[in-house]
Amino acid sequence: MNSRKFAKVQGKLPGPKASAAVKSTAKYVSPSISRFYPLVVESAHGSLVKDVDGNQFIDFAAGIAVLSTGSTHPKVVEAVKRQAEKFIHFSYTDFYYDNLIQLSERLLPLIPGDGKKMVYYGNSGAEAIEAAMKLTRNHTKRPLFLAHSGAFHGRTMGALSLTASKPMQRKGALPLIPDVVHFPYPYCYRCPWKQTFPECDYYCVDYFKDQYLDKFVPVGDVASYFFEPIQGEGGYVPAPPEYFKKMEFLRKEGVLFVCDEIQTGVGRTGKFLGIEDYGIVPDVVTIAKGIASGLPLSATIAKAEIMESWKPGQHASTFGANPVAVEAALATLDVIESEKLLENARRLGDKAKKRFLEMKAKYEIVGDVRGKGLFVGVEIVKDKKTKARGDEEAARVVDYCFHHGVLVIFAGHNTLRFIPPLNVTEDVMDEGIDIMEEGIAVVNSATTKV
Ligand SMILES: Cc1ncc(COP(=O)(O)O)c(C=O)c1O
């Protein structure tokens, strides 16, 4: 047993009960689910998680950016119970209920832009993206989509056509929707054009104009441009500050901007949406993950004139806007406001980033630190000079963290992601980052010794 206050791991992992659960899961559940390590959850509260063998972990993964208010926030639990006792489902595809109106009245004003907006509710991120694809095609009557390499927008066949972060996600599933043009994302640390920001003067935008629009993409056929303000699964990569403003020339050509806030949204970056730091107003915004603190709910929000191009029956989903999830979303918004979680994300995010930047100065394997609020990526490399991707090194750090009581996962191949619940407390966060640093130090000395 170690002497930590929060992270408490006894003996070897996985423990006996976890080992048995991992074995049984493999018997029944699709092998397409890939896991980072054998954590078998018994209970979770706030930013602490207990496994079935009694070990306790600090949660820096938040159910993949879902547990915005932490696990089992009392106000969320209370809201879920209250609604479950009234009615659990009634399908908003055919009937009405009130809390949907309340949620829309709370949510829509949080989306940038002055004009009237409307919302379509689904259950998952991919569903929100599917809706945005269909809606922007319906509205513009144009076939083409633009998306970035490195993008992640989901795994259903439409969303997967936009996703381009790992070949495995598409392996054996082709053909997808053919009318998608991918072009490079401005990943400044690994600039595809070997330029340096800001001296490059956004060469990436010129390249897109010269090599795509001037060569083979008929811009008048493009319905919409899908982007993440900070790429998530692609490696926690923020676009440089003026990038989306510089891409706005596309709007003059009638291309709709769809901002995927499924991972960056709901306060993660210290603002309600990640795009707020970029000074543009998207036409469509997709939200999921953190909106209902763990219950399945997604929202595709569009300017009213766009949403109104859909006619009754054109799109729906039986489970969309489940009333229990809607009540959890209302409680989530209450908690974010009353507990000042955006401020917490900014304050603790700045502190965490400072710690990771100090590690970058200290350790050869920390190549880059980036992100905003409690959405921070630490890219692990073999050495700073070549920037060779440190896939195995990152895996060893993640493994060290798990065995010492911190849940950290990757983004992309070699970026550690730091996404604790938005209400993580400073003492829990500090202890978790200390353990991450120990892991980085151990792997760094093993890597740089040879
Ligand atoms: C930016 C982004 N878009 C879409 C999705 C897909 O969401 P879901 O897994 O809920 O379908 C994800 C999931 O990680 C995501 O990060």
The ligand as an SDF file (V2000), in Angstrom:
LIG
                    3D

 16 16  0  0  0  0  0  0  0  0999 V2000
  -14.9640   15.1780  -31.6460 C   0  0  0  0  0  0  0  0  0  0  0  0
  -15.8030   13.9370  -31.6040 C   0  0  0  0  0  0  0  0  0  0  0  0
  -16.8300   13.8090  -32.4500 N   0  0  0  0  0  0  0  0  0  0  0  0
  -17.6130   12.7080  -32.4490 C   0  0  0  0  0  0  0  0  0  0  0  0
  -17.3840   11.6760  -31.5710 C   0  0  0  0  0  0  0  0  0  0  0  0
  -18.2720   10.4550  -31.5770 C   0  0  0  0  0  0  0  0  0  0  0  0
  -19.0020   10.3840  -30.4090 O   0  0  0  0  0  0  0  0  0  0  0  0
  -19.6950    9.0020  -29.9490 P   0  0  0  0  0  0  0  0  0  0  0  0
  -18.5980    8.0790  -29.5600 O   0  0  0  0  0  0  0  0  0  0  0  0
  -20.5780    9.4130  -28.8130 O   0  0  0  0  0  0  0  0  0  0  0  0
  -20.4680    8.5050  -31.1190 O   0  0  0  0  0  0  0  0  0  0  0  0
  -16.3160   11.7680  -30.6670 C   0  0  0  0  0  0  0  0  0  0  0  0
  -16.0270   10.6650  -29.7310 C   0  0  0  0  0  0  0  0  0  0  0  0
  -14.9570   10.5310  -29.1900 O   0  0  0  0  0  0  0  0  0  0  0  0
  -15.5010   12.9280  -30.6850 C   0  0  0  0  0  0  0  0  0  0  0  0
  -14.4550   13.0570  -29.8500 O   0  0  0  0  0  0  0  0  0  0  0  0
  1  2  1  0
  2  3  1  0
  2 15  2  0
  3  4  2  0
  4  5  1  0
  5  6  1  0
  5 12  2  0
  6  7  1  0
  7  8  1  0
  8  9  2  0
  8 10  1  0
  8 11  1  0
 12 13  1  0
 12 15  1  0
 13 14  2  0
 15 16  1  0
M  END
$$$$
